[in-house]
Amino acid sequence: MFEKLADIIVNYVEVKKEDIKPESRFMEDLGFTSFDFMSMLGEIEDELDVEVEQEEVVNIRTVQEAVDYLESISE
């Protein structure tokens, strides 16, 4: 799941895939804006065929938190 998410992240921000770490924070470390993040969530929903709960997403700060959340809803 981490690799899939990293592949999607590089479509939204100017960052090299190898620079994305589990502890990377979307806003502070990767340079996401709120709009980038919400756009990426839409792509994740399409790619992984999941439905992301907006209430849950506000608590996601790091790539690993996103991976854990996506794994929990795609089972």
N, CA, C and O atoms as a Tinker XYZ file with bonds, in Angstrom:
   300  protein
     1  N      0.824000   -1.196000    0.000000    73     2
     2  CA     0.000000    0.000000    0.000000    64     1     3
     3  C      0.871000    1.264000    0.000000    63     2     4     5
     4  O      0.519000    2.267000   -0.620000    81     3
     5  N      2.003000    1.205000    0.697000    73     3     6
     6  CA     2.891000    2.374000    0.741000    64     5     7
     7  C      3.357000    2.751000   -0.662000    63     6     8     9
     8  O      3.352000    3.927000   -1.026000    81     7
     9  N      3.756000    1.758000   -1.444000    73     7    10
    10  CA     4.241000    2.023000   -2.811000    64     9    11
    11  C      3.145000    2.641000   -3.670000    63    10    12    13
    12  O      3.392000    3.590000   -4.414000    81    11
    13  N      1.942000    2.104000   -3.566000    73    11    14
    14  CA     0.814000    2.647000   -4.338000    64    13    15
    15  C      0.564000    4.102000   -3.973000    63    14    16    17
    16  O      0.367000    4.953000   -4.841000    81    15
    17  N      0.578000    4.372000   -2.672000    73    15    18
    18  CA     0.335000    5.730000   -2.215000    64    17    19
    19  C      1.446000    6.672000   -2.672000    63    18    20    21
    20  O      1.173000    7.801000   -3.079000    81    19
    21  N      2.684000    6.217000   -2.608000    73    19    22
    22  CA     3.811000    7.039000   -3.062000    64    21    23
    23  C      3.680000    7.358000   -4.544000    63    22    24    25
    24  O      3.984000    8.473000   -4.968000    81    23
    25  N      3.230000    6.389000   -5.335000    73    23    26
    26  CA     3.021000    6.614000   -6.770000    64    25    27
    27  C      1.984000    7.715000   -7.002000    63    26    28    29
    28  O      2.117000    8.516000   -7.928000    81    27
    29  N      0.962000    7.748000   -6.164000    73    27    30
    30  CA    -0.090000    8.756000   -6.308000    64    29    31
    31  C      0.417000   10.119000   -5.811000    63    30    32    33
    32  O      0.134000   11.147000   -6.427000    81    31
    33  N      1.158000   10.126000   -4.710000    73    31    34
    34  CA     1.646000   11.386000   -4.127000    64    33    35
    35  C      2.476000   12.183000   -5.129000    63    34    36    37
    36  O      2.331000   13.402000   -5.218000    81    35
    37  N      3.343000   11.512000   -5.880000    73    35    38
    38  CA     4.223000   12.248000   -6.802000    64    37    39
    39  C      3.458000   12.931000   -7.928000    63    38    40    41
    40  O      4.011000   13.793000   -8.612000    81    39
    41  N      2.200000   12.562000   -8.131000    73    39    42
    42  CA     1.373000   13.239000   -9.132000    64    41    43
    43  C      0.875000   14.594000   -8.637000    63    42    44    45
    44  O      0.404000   15.407000   -9.432000    81    43
    45  N      0.975000   14.842000   -7.341000    73    43    46
    46  CA     0.374000   16.042000   -6.759000    64    45    47
    47  C      1.375000   17.065000   -6.257000    63    46    48    49
    48  O      1.075000   18.259000   -6.230000    81    47
    49  N      2.549000   16.626000   -5.862000    73    47    50
    50  CA     3.540000   17.568000   -5.325000    64    49    51
    51  C      4.902000   17.288000   -5.938000    63    50    52    53
    52  O      5.180000   16.184000   -6.407000    81    51
    53  N      5.741000   18.312000   -5.923000    73    51    54
    54  CA     7.087000   18.196000   -6.489000    64    53    55
    55  C      8.007000   17.504000   -5.481000    63    54    56    57
    56  O      8.749000   18.158000   -4.748000    81    55
    57  N      7.946000   16.189000   -5.460000    73    55    58
    58  CA     8.790000   15.421000   -4.549000    64    57    59
    59  C      9.174000   14.118000   -5.250000    63    58    60    61
    60  O      8.376000   13.539000   -5.986000    81    59
    61  N     10.383000   13.673000   -5.017000    73    59    62
    62  CA    10.832000   12.410000   -5.600000    64    61    63
    63  C     10.268000   11.258000   -4.786000    63    62    64    65
    64  O     10.170000   11.335000   -3.562000    81    63
    65  N      9.899000   10.193000   -5.479000    73    63    66
    66  CA     9.298000    9.053000   -4.797000    64    65    67
    67  C     10.209000    8.519000   -3.697000    63    66    68    69
    68  O      9.733000    8.130000   -2.631000    81    67
    69  N     11.511000    8.498000   -3.949000    73    67    70
    70  CA    12.437000    7.957000   -2.943000    64    69    71
    71  C     12.555000    8.852000   -1.710000    63    70    72    73
    72  O     13.072000    8.421000   -0.679000    81    71
    73  N     12.075000   10.102000   -1.809000    73    71    74
    74  CA    12.104000   11.012000   -0.661000    64    73    75
    75  C     10.867000   10.881000    0.224000    63    74    76    77
    76  O     10.803000   11.491000    1.291000    81    75
    77  N      9.886000   10.091000   -0.211000    73    75    78
    78  CA     8.667000    9.905000    0.581000    64    77    79
    79  C      8.923000    8.788000    1.597000    63    78    80    81
    80  O      9.243000    7.656000    1.234000    81    79
    81  N      8.776000    9.130000    2.851000    73    79    82
    82  CA     9.008000    8.184000    3.947000    64    81    83
    83  C      7.698000    7.984000    4.717000    63    82    84    85
    84  O      6.799000    8.823000    4.645000    81    83
    85  N      7.594000    6.876000    5.450000    73    83    86
    86  CA     6.366000    6.671000    6.242000    64    85    87
    87  C      6.072000    7.833000    7.192000    63    86    88    89
    88  O      4.913000    8.178000    7.420000    81    87
    89  N      7.121000    8.430000    7.741000    73    87    90
    90  CA     6.914000    9.525000    8.702000    64    89    91
    91  C      6.737000   10.885000    8.037000    63    90    92    93
    92  O      6.528000   11.878000    8.734000    81    91
    93  N      6.814000   10.961000    6.705000    73    91    94
    94  CA     6.628000   12.238000    6.003000    64    93    95
    95  C      5.231000   12.787000    6.273000    63    94    96    97
    96  O      4.233000   12.074000    6.162000    81    95
    97  N      5.183000   14.072000    6.629000    73    95    98
    98  CA     3.901000   14.737000    6.858000    64    97    99
    99  C      3.464000   15.384000    5.549000    63    98   100   101
   100  O      4.265000   16.013000    4.858000    81    99
   101  N      2.183000   15.222000    5.217000    73    99   102
   102  CA     1.685000   15.711000    3.933000    64   101   103
   103  C      1.908000   17.210000    3.750000    63   102   104   105
   104  O      2.453000   17.634000    2.731000    81   103
   105  N      1.498000   18.000000    4.709000    73   103   106
   106  CA     1.576000   19.455000    4.559000    64   105   107
   107  C      3.004000   19.962000    4.787000    63   106   108   109
   108  O      3.576000   20.640000    3.933000    81   107
   109  N      3.564000   19.627000    5.939000    73   107   110
   110  CA     4.843000   20.200000    6.348000    64   109   111
   111  C      6.028000   19.692000    5.534000    63   110   112   113
   112  O      6.900000   20.472000    5.152000    81   111
   113  N      6.062000   18.374000    5.267000    73   111   114
   114  CA     7.234000   17.780000    4.613000    64   113   115
   115  C      7.082000   17.650000    3.097000    63   114   116   117
   116  O      8.049000   17.835000    2.358000    81   115
   117  N      5.893000   17.336000    2.641000    73   115   118
   118  CA     5.693000   17.077000    1.210000    64   117   119
   119  C      5.131000   18.277000    0.458000    63   118   120   121
   120  O      5.108000   18.281000   -0.773000    81   119
   121  N      4.678000   19.295000    1.187000    73   119   122
   122  CA     4.217000   20.514000    0.530000    64   121   123
   123  C      2.808000   20.484000   -0.012000    63   122   124   125
   124  O      2.469000   21.257000   -0.909000    81   123
   125  N      1.981000   19.602000    0.519000    73   123   126
   126  CA     0.592000   19.538000    0.079000    64   125   127
   127  C     -0.176000   20.771000    0.533000    63   126   128   129
   128  O      0.058000   21.294000    1.622000    81   127
   129  N     -1.088000   21.226000   -0.306000    73   127   130
   130  CA    -2.101000   22.186000    0.115000    64   129   131
   131  C     -3.352000   21.379000    0.438000    63   130   132   133
   132  O     -3.427000   20.194000    0.113000    81   131
   133  N     -4.313000   22.000000    1.063000    73   131   134
   134  CA    -5.573000   21.297000    1.352000    64   133   135
   135  C     -6.218000   20.810000    0.057000    63   134   136   137
   136  O     -6.759000   19.705000    0.001000    81   135
   137  N     -6.158000   21.642000   -0.982000    73   135   138
   138  CA    -6.749000   21.263000   -2.267000    64   137   139
   139  C     -6.031000   20.050000   -2.857000    63   138   140   141
   140  O     -6.673000   19.122000   -3.349000    81   139
   141  N     -4.679000   20.060000   -2.806000    73   139   142
   142  CA    -3.915000   18.909000   -3.309000    64   141   143
   143  C     -4.340000   17.636000   -2.583000    63   142   144   145
   144  O     -4.558000   16.593000   -3.199000    81   143
   145  N     -4.452000   17.745000   -1.273000    73   143   146
   146  CA    -4.770000   16.580000   -0.453000    64   145   147
   147  C     -6.149000   16.033000   -0.801000    63   146   148   149
   148  O     -6.317000   14.823000   -0.956000    81   147
   149  N     -7.130000   16.911000   -0.923000    73   147   150
   150  CA    -8.484000   16.462000   -1.249000    64   149   151
   151  C     -8.546000   15.882000   -2.664000    63   150   152   153
   152  O     -9.261000   14.910000   -2.905000    81   151
   153  N     -7.810000   16.469000   -3.585000    73   151   154
   154  CA    -7.760000   15.931000   -4.952000    64   153   155
   155  C     -7.142000   14.538000   -4.945000    63   154   156   157
   156  O     -7.627000   13.634000   -5.625000    81   155
   157  N     -6.073000   14.369000   -4.176000    73   155   158
   158  CA    -5.422000   13.069000   -4.083000    64   157   159
   159  C     -6.380000   12.035000   -3.486000    63   158   160   161
   160  O     -6.408000   10.888000   -3.930000    81   159
   161  N     -7.155000   12.433000   -2.496000    73   159   162
   162  CA    -8.112000   11.497000   -1.901000    64   161   163
   163  C     -9.112000   10.999000   -2.937000    63   162   164   165
   164  O     -9.483000    9.826000   -2.937000    81   163
   165  N     -9.544000   11.892000   -3.816000    73   163   166
   166  CA   -10.453000   11.479000   -4.881000    64   165   167
   167  C     -9.825000   10.430000   -5.776000    63   166   168   169
   168  O    -10.477000    9.456000   -6.154000    81   167
   169  N     -8.557000   10.626000   -6.116000    73   167   170
   170  CA    -7.865000    9.640000   -6.950000    64   169   171
   171  C     -7.699000    8.318000   -6.207000    63   170   172   173
   172  O     -7.862000    7.248000   -6.793000    81   171
   173  N     -7.380000    8.392000   -4.931000    73   171   174
   174  CA    -7.229000    7.167000   -4.121000    64   173   175
   175  C     -8.535000    6.382000   -4.104000    63   174   176   177
   176  O     -8.533000    5.158000   -4.237000    81   175
   177  N     -9.646000    7.088000   -3.939000    73   175   178
   178  CA   -10.949000    6.413000   -3.941000    64   177   179
   179  C    -11.175000    5.685000   -5.259000    63   178   180   181
   180  O    -11.640000    4.546000   -5.275000    81   179
   181  N    -10.844000    6.349000   -6.367000    73   179   182
   182  CA   -11.020000    5.729000   -7.686000    64   181   183
   183  C    -10.073000    4.553000   -7.888000    63   182   184   185
   184  O    -10.488000    3.479000   -8.323000    81   183
   185  N     -8.795000    4.763000   -7.569000    73   183   186
   186  CA    -7.770000    3.741000   -7.802000    64   185   187
   187  C     -7.983000    2.490000   -6.951000    63   186   188   189
   188  O     -7.842000    1.368000   -7.437000    81   187
   189  N     -8.319000    2.691000   -5.691000    73   187   190
   190  CA    -8.416000    1.569000   -4.754000    64   189   191
   191  C     -9.846000    1.090000   -4.548000    63   190   192   193
   192  O    -10.083000    0.114000   -3.836000    81   191
   193  N    -10.798000    1.778000   -5.173000    73   191   194
   194  CA   -12.212000    1.449000   -5.054000    64   193   195
   195  C    -12.645000    1.405000   -3.586000    63   194   196   197
   196  O    -13.239000    0.432000   -3.121000    81   195
   197  N    -12.331000    2.484000   -2.878000    73   195   198
   198  CA   -12.726000    2.617000   -1.476000    64   197   199
   199  C    -13.456000    3.945000   -1.307000    63   198   200   201
   200  O    -13.405000    4.817000   -2.174000    81   199
   201  N    -14.131000    4.077000   -0.181000    73   199   202
   202  CA   -14.777000    5.347000    0.133000    64   201   203
   203  C    -14.118000    5.916000    1.380000    63   202   204   205
   204  O    -14.156000    5.308000    2.450000    81   203
   205  N    -13.519000    7.084000    1.230000    73   203   206
   206  CA   -12.798000    7.727000    2.321000    64   205   207
   207  C    -13.777000    8.560000    3.130000    63   206   208   209
   208  O    -14.519000    9.369000    2.574000    81   207
   209  N    -13.780000    8.365000    4.440000    73   207   210
   210  CA   -14.652000    9.133000    5.334000    64   209   211
   211  C    -13.979000   10.456000    5.671000    63   210   212   213
   212  O    -12.874000   10.475000    6.214000    81   211
   213  N    -14.641000   11.558000    5.349000    73   211   214
   214  CA   -14.058000   12.886000    5.586000    64   213   215
   215  C    -13.708000   13.107000    7.062000    63   214   216   217
   216  O    -12.706000   13.749000    7.375000    81   215
   217  N    -14.542000   12.568000    7.972000    73   215   218
   218  CA   -14.283000   12.755000    9.405000    64   217   219
   219  C    -12.983000   12.075000    9.821000    63   218   220   221
   220  O    -12.291000   12.555000   10.719000    81   219
   221  N    -12.649000   10.967000    9.177000    73   219   222
   222  CA   -11.429000   10.229000    9.507000    64   221   223
   223  C    -10.193000   10.914000    8.920000    63   222   224   225
   224  O     -9.130000   10.936000    9.540000    81   223
   225  N    -10.345000   11.461000    7.740000    73   223   226
   226  CA    -9.222000   12.021000    6.989000    64   225   227
   227  C     -8.587000   13.215000    7.702000    63   226   228   229
   228  O     -7.382000   13.436000    7.581000    81   227
   229  N     -9.376000   13.978000    8.435000    73   227   230
   230  CA    -8.825000   15.158000    9.098000    64   229   231
   231  C     -7.764000   14.804000   10.132000    63   230   232   233
   232  O     -6.974000   15.661000   10.526000    81   231
   233  N     -7.739000   13.553000   10.574000    73   231   234
   234  CA    -6.746000   13.121000   11.565000    64   233   235
   235  C     -5.476000   12.577000   10.933000    63   234   236   237
   236  O     -4.521000   12.261000   11.642000    81   235
   237  N     -5.449000   12.463000    9.613000    73   235   238
   238  CA    -4.286000   11.892000    8.932000    64   237   239
   239  C     -3.267000   12.989000    8.666000    63   238   240   241
   240  O     -3.554000   13.963000    7.971000    81   239
   241  N     -2.075000   12.821000    9.225000    73   239   242
   242  CA    -1.002000   13.800000    9.053000    64   241   243
   243  C      0.184000   13.238000    8.277000    63   242   244   245
   244  O      0.838000   13.960000    7.525000    81   243
   245  N      0.461000   11.935000    8.464000    73   243   246
   246  CA     1.652000   11.345000    7.850000    64   245   247
   247  C      1.264000   10.308000    6.806000    63   246   248   249
   248  O      0.127000    9.837000    6.757000    81   247
   249  N      2.236000    9.969000    5.978000    73   247   250
   250  CA     2.015000    8.956000    4.949000    64   249   251
   251  C      1.652000    7.623000    5.602000    63   250   252   253
   252  O      0.760000    6.924000    5.121000    81   251
   253  N      2.336000    7.263000    6.697000    73   251   254
   254  CA     2.036000    5.992000    7.364000    64   253   255
   255  C      0.617000    5.966000    7.921000    63   254   256   257
   256  O     -0.055000    4.937000    7.856000    81   255
   257  N      0.156000    7.085000    8.466000    73   255   258
   258  CA    -1.222000    7.150000    8.953000    64   257   259
   259  C     -2.204000    6.926000    7.804000    63   258   260   261
   260  O     -3.229000    6.265000    7.973000    81   259
   261  N     -1.884000    7.480000    6.642000    73   259   262
   262  CA    -2.743000    7.282000    5.466000    64   261   263
   263  C     -2.726000    5.819000    5.039000    63   262   264   265
   264  O     -3.771000    5.253000    4.718000    81   263
   265  N     -1.543000    5.206000    5.033000    73   263   266
   266  CA    -1.428000    3.785000    4.669000    64   265   267
   267  C     -2.254000    2.932000    5.628000    63   266   268   269
   268  O     -3.012000    2.065000    5.194000    81   267
   269  N     -2.109000    3.176000    6.929000    73   267   270
   270  CA    -2.843000    2.403000    7.923000    64   269   271
   271  C     -4.346000    2.557000    7.726000    63   270   272   273
   272  O     -5.092000    1.580000    7.796000    81   271
   273  N     -4.784000    3.784000    7.479000    73   271   274
   274  CA    -6.211000    4.034000    7.274000    64   273   275
   275  C     -6.708000    3.318000    6.021000    63   274   276   277
   276  O     -7.744000    2.654000    6.049000    81   275
   277  N     -5.973000    3.455000    4.932000    73   275   278
   278  CA    -6.400000    2.827000    3.672000    64   277   279
   279  C     -6.429000    1.310000    3.793000    63   278   280   281
   280  O     -7.320000    0.659000    3.247000    81   279
   281  N     -5.470000    0.748000    4.499000    73   279   282
   282  CA    -5.485000   -0.712000    4.697000    64   281   283
   283  C     -6.685000   -1.133000    5.533000    63   282   284   285
   284  O     -7.255000   -2.201000    5.311000    81   283
   285  N     -7.068000   -0.299000    6.489000    73   283   286
   286  CA    -8.197000   -0.657000    7.356000    64   285   287
   287  C     -9.536000   -0.604000    6.604000    63   286   288   289
   288  O    -10.454000   -1.355000    6.935000    81   287
   289  N     -9.656000    0.267000    5.605000    73   287   290
   290  CA   -10.935000    0.358000    4.888000    64   289   291
   291  C    -10.977000   -0.485000    3.613000    63   290   292   293
   292  O    -12.036000   -0.635000    3.003000    81   291
   293  N     -9.839000   -1.031000    3.214000    73   291   294
   294  CA    -9.850000   -1.799000    1.963000    64   293   295
   295  C     -9.830000   -3.308000    2.224000    63   294   296   297
   296  O     -9.592000   -4.104000    1.316000    81   295
   297  N    -10.080000   -3.678000    3.462000    73   295   298
   298  CA   -10.103000   -5.121000    3.778000    64   297   299
   299  C    -11.489000   -5.671000    3.616000    63   298   300
   300  O    -11.709000   -6.862000    3.835000    81   299
